[in-house]
Amino acid sequence: MSEVVHLVKRFFGSVMAKKLSATELEWVKPHLTEGELSVWNGFNTADKRHTYGVAKRAENFSGQLDTVPDGFIAAALLHDCGKIDLQLDTMSRVIATLAGSKLPAGWREKQGYLGRLARYRMHPELGSEKLTSVGARQLVVDWAADHHKPVDKWNVDTTVGELLKKADDE
């Protein structure tokens, strides 16, 4: 799926996101360690809905693997966790995505809104650091860092990464 289509779907998914049901929340919990769950609980409603959908699709795709690696579903649930501490609403995320690298690099060091906006594109690295700090499993940490990188820069197994990416893109 093209990045534009993915972003449009994410925008409308964010704007219209509904809270997860008790059943959906119960499905999530066994897939995460205590530390990972503490991170996932920090997501807003839209991000919980998005990551739940990614994880369910990843679960469906997992049959294509000879062996499902430890943390596969958790990696789907937590890939975007670097966005949590930035606390940007949907429109701010749109601005950050569209502005991208055009924002002055110096803004990343700023406190407040402009700094958070400039750091949005760094969410993979921020997420990887956050997950490392709670003792997350290596696949979970690596996928958070890798999920926007080109395939040849991934630390995760290519087949595993392709399935996680496909789950995120659909």
BASEMAR-415634 format. One record per residue (C-alpha): residue in three letters; x, y, z. Coordinates in steps of 0.2 Angstrom, whole numbers, padded with zeros to 4 digits, always signed. Layout:
ALAXYZ;...
END
This chain:
MET+0000+0000+0000;SER+0007+0017-0004;GLU+0012+0028+0010;VAL-0001+0041+0006;VAL-0015+0029+0007;HIS-0009+0022+0023;LEU-0008+0039+0030;VAL-0026+0044+0025;LYS-0032+0028+0032;ARG-0023+0031+0049;PHE-0030+0049+0049;PHE-0048+0043+0048;GLY-0045+0029+0059;SER-0038+0041+0072;VAL-0052+0053+0070;MET-0066+0040+0072;ALA-0057+0028+0084;LYS-0068+0019+0097;LYS-0061+0013+0114;LEU-0057-0005+0114;SER-0069-0017+0121;ALA-0066-0027+0137;THR-0064-0042+0126;GLU-0051-0034+0115;LEU-0041-0027+0130;GLU-0041-0045+0137;TRP-0034-0051+0121;VAL-0020-0039+0122;LYS-0013-0043+0139;PRO-0006-0060+0137;HIS+0004-0054+0122;LEU+0014-0042+0133;THR+0026-0043+0147;GLU+0022-0032+0162;GLY+0034-0019+0156;GLU+0028-0019+0139;LEU+0010-0018+0145;SER+0014-0003+0155;VAL+0021+0006+0139;TRP+0005+0000+0129;ASN-0006+0007+0142;GLY+0001+0025+0139;PHE-0006+0025+0121;ASN-0022+0036+0118;THR-0038+0028+0111;ALA-0033+0030+0093;ASP-0016+0022+0095;LYS-0023+0008+0105;ARG-0036+0005+0091;HIS-0023+0006+0078;THR-0010-0006+0086;TYR-0024-0018+0091;GLY-0028-0019+0072;VAL-0010-0021+0067;ALA-0008-0035+0080;LYS-0024-0044+0075;ARG-0018-0044+0056;ALA+0000-0049+0062;GLU-0008-0064+0071;ASN-0017-0069+0055;PHE-0001-0068+0045;SER+0009-0077+0058;GLY+0004-0094+0050;GLN+0016-0089+0036;LEU+0031-0091+0048;ASP+0039-0108+0052;THR+0041-0103+0069;VAL+0033-0087+0077;PRO+0046-0078+0086;ASP+0044-0073+0104;GLY+0037-0055+0105;PHE+0029-0055+0087;ILE+0012-0049+0092;ALA+0020-0037+0105;ALA+0031-0030+0091;ALA+0015-0026+0082;LEU+0006-0019+0097;LEU+0021-0007+0102;HIS+0029-0002+0086;ASP+0023+0016+0087;CYS+0026+0018+0106;GLY+0039+0032+0103;LYS+0024+0044+0099;ILE+0017+0042+0117;ASP+0027+0055+0126;LEU+0026+0067+0112;GLN+0007+0069+0116;LEU+0003+0076+0099;ASP-0015+0076+0093;THR-0020+0070+0076;MET-0019+0087+0067;SER-0002+0090+0075;ARG+0004+0073+0069;VAL-0002+0077+0051;ILE+0008+0093+0052;ALA+0023+0084+0058;THR+0022+0071+0045;LEU+0019+0084+0031;ALA+0033+0095+0037;GLY+0044+0081+0040;SER+0063+0085+0037;LYS+0058+0103+0033;LEU+0057+0107+0051;PRO+0073+0115+0058;ALA+0084+0102+0066;GLY+0087+0114+0081;TRP+0069+0112+0085;ARG+0071+0095+0091;GLU+0080+0102+0106;LYS+0066+0114+0110;GLN+0054+0111+0125;GLY+0036+0112+0122;TYR+0025+0110+0106;LEU+0038+0114+0093;GLY+0051+0102+0100;ARG+0038+0088+0101;LEU+0033+0092+0083;ALA+0051+0091+0077;ARG+0054+0075+0087;TYR+0039+0066+0080;ARG+0049+0059+0065;MET+0061+0052+0078;HIS+0047+0041+0086;PRO+0055+0024+0080;GLU+0071+0029+0090;LEU+0061+0036+0105;GLY+0051+0020+0105;SER+0066+0009+0105;GLU+0073+0018+0120;LYS+0057+0017+0129;LEU+0055-0001+0127;THR+0073-0005+0131;SER+0070+0005+0148;VAL+0056-0007+0153;GLY+0066-0023+0148;ALA+0055-0027+0132;ARG+0060-0042+0122;GLN+0073-0039+0108;LEU+0061-0041+0094;VAL+0049-0028+0101;VAL+0064-0016+0104;ASP+0071-0019+0086;TRP+0054-0017+0077;ALA+0050-0001+0085;ALA+0067+0006+0079;ASP+0066-0003+0062;HIS+0048+0000+0056;HIS+0051+0015+0046;LYS+0069+0010+0039;PRO+0072+0002+0022;VAL+0072-0017+0023;ASP+0091-0018+0021;LYS+0093-0008+0037;TRP+0082-0019+0048;ASN+0089-0028+0063;VAL+0074-0040+0063;ASP+0073-0055+0052;THR+0067-0049+0035;THR+0052-0061+0034;VAL+0046-0057+0051;GLY+0048-0038+0047;GLU+0039-0040+0031;LEU+0024-0048+0039;LEU+0024-0034+0053;LYS+0025-0021+0040;LYS+0011-0028+0030;ALA+0000-0029+0045;ASP+0004-0011+0049;ASP+0001-0005+0031;GLU-0016-0014+0028;
END
